[in-house]
Amino acid sequence: MKKVLFVGAEAVPFAATGGLGDVMASLPAALCAVGEDARVILPLYRAVGAEWRAQMQEVAVFEVTLAWRRQYCGIRSLQKDGVTYYFVDNEYYFGREGLYGHFDDAERYAFFCMAVLTALPRIGFIPDVLHAHDWQAALAVVYLRTLFAKNVALSGIRSVFTIHNIAYQGRFSGDILGDVLGLDGSERSRMDFGGVINLMKAAIVTADRVTTVSPRYAEEICTPAFGEGLDAILRENAYKLEGIVNGIDYVRYDPAKDPALSRNFTARSKGRKAENKTALQRELGLPVDHEVPLLCVISRLAAHKGLDLVAEAAKALLEENVQLVVLGCGEPRFESFFRHLEAEHPQRVRSCICYDRALASRMYAACDLFLMPSASEPCGLSQMIASRYGAIPVVHAVGGLFDTIKPYAEGTDGITGGGFLFEEYSAAALLDAVRAALALWRDPEKRETLRSKIMRTDFSWGRSAAIYHRLYALV
Ligand code: GLC
């Protein structure tokens, strides 16, 4: 059994904006379930609700030194799903709207990482492994080996750094090295990349092990096409890089129990998925019709999620006699595109330009084909949730989508695979895959067989938790 501390900027249900928040909660819970002592530490944002604050206990109060600054820091803690969560409290840095995107994010997360390491002896938890996630936690790995290198209490800690998305590296102007990060000029080469400070790069070169969230993405980011400029650094560090696919939270994403659904269902209760489809068509004011396939997109509306392909393919898609429901917000050009598409095709299209978890659940439950054409995808969770809710995924064959969705095929002894993939990143290739999926869907018997198969596919954390367990033992 290892003591592991997850360091990261978000965790559901306290404060989250994306998949990182899911993993920061569901992976530690899975690790605790197999006997590790995995705990989590994150900032106490204003967004953390009163119901959680009421459960917290104050475990330490101290000052954090960051360059010339001395700042108050409180550590509060609570237990959830067998996991101990610690929250770093500082009103000035975290008592603000939103999680990221503030002018002083470098200073905020430098403070957070200093606070984490300063806290360890004071909260009575010295982990064997410090497991930092994404650029916001990168400095925890760096400070462990620099400012805290001579700290005897922390000297046995090993470090793992996980890249959830290489597109977000934490790049800042070079002049913050001493004044904000509190690091000596001799650390310049560790921190700099291409003339700016790059926190992700610094963690990659410093951590004992580096992981990312699928094996395919681990290969991809070592190439210029996917490396976002860090491919050479990753190739140099390939000896300590590994891809471990994410799982999903089987308690939270369970169509048999999901409280957001009007009718809960399992792989066995066939008609119930259709009831969810009817309910969603009613809720959204679309024509109620079982025979019209319902296509869904649930995504941040960003180009790299493949929304440009969906936009380009939309007209041809709608000629296929389908309904299309889009949920998400993001780039204004996509928000307005999908609003217009709905205005032009009120009988076929609904564009819900918002972030709504309960509606997302109802869409997964109602959906026939789930579209996820991401240009790149480190792991992706939605395609696994969709599968569990009986929605057939149509995905671009990259990253975690490639690793989790195997191509549908009919053989002599039954079917293999669980979805439809396309190789070339183009609207035409997406359309071909959708048409193939529609052909399958229009055959009720094959549709039911595939549906029941994908609902039973194991996307839980079990296997990957065991891989992390081995990693922690060896690091
Ligand atoms: C990021 C990635 C996504 C991944 C998630 C959790 O949001 O973009 O692909 O599933 O992190 O690791």
Residues whose N, C-alpha, C, O or C-beta is under 5 A from the ligand:
A	BS01	GLC	G18 G19 L20 V23 H164 N165 V213 E377 P378 C379 G380 L381
